[in-house]
Amino acid sequence: KEMDDNEGSLTLATRFDLAIKAFEHTAAYDSMIANYFGSMVPAYHSSGIIASLEAGYQWLPGRGVVIEPQAQVIYQGVQQDDFTAANRARVSQSQGDDIQTRLGLHSEWRTAVHVIPTLDLNYYHDPHSTEIEEDGST
């Protein structure tokens, strides 16, 4: 019904809710993989948080055309205990907080045919990625 009411498109609020659900599912999947691989190595403790804030505005410059500039800030904080790997290398975390930014542009061309071509352009910037040291080397 929502798509019928909006010329085949979803509202910004619905897309935001779907994005949150996608992040939740991705985080759960990543956690399952980490737990599986983690069971193969000696136990150590880690914890983290990922938070994201995104904003966008729909601009309708002409009939059937939607342009939506977007901006996003992503914070990732990870903390882990030092541990000794199976190859006896000492592994430690040298930096655990990270902020990424994204500037994007989403555009749609709504046509009479029930096909909506879209174009998404994104630029990600991550000045400080999380680093892990093995025996003092990054």
C-alpha positions, 0 to 999 in steps of 0.5 A: 500500500505504501508503495502505491501511495508514493508512486512505487517508492517507500518513504524515508521513514520506512527506508530508515527502519529497513536500514536499521533492520539490515544493520541488526541482521548484519551484526547478528550474522557477523557475531555468529561467524566471529563466534564460530571462528572464535571457538577455534582459537584460545578464548579472549574477551572483546566488546564493541559498539557500532552507532550510525546517524544518517540524514537525507532529504528528498528533492523532486526537481521534475516529474518522476525524478527523485534526488536525495543527498545523504550524509552519514556518520558511523562510530565503531568502538571495539575493545579486546584483551591481549592474547597469544595466538596459536603461532605464539605471537602476542596480539594486541589492539593499538587503536579501538575507536573509529569514526567513518563518514559517508556522503551519498546521492540517491536518485530515482527515475519513476516511469510508467512501466513498473521499473524504477531505475536508480543510481547511488553514489557514495564516498566513504572516508575512514581516516583511522581504521582499527589496528591490531598488532602482532608481536609489536607490528601492525 
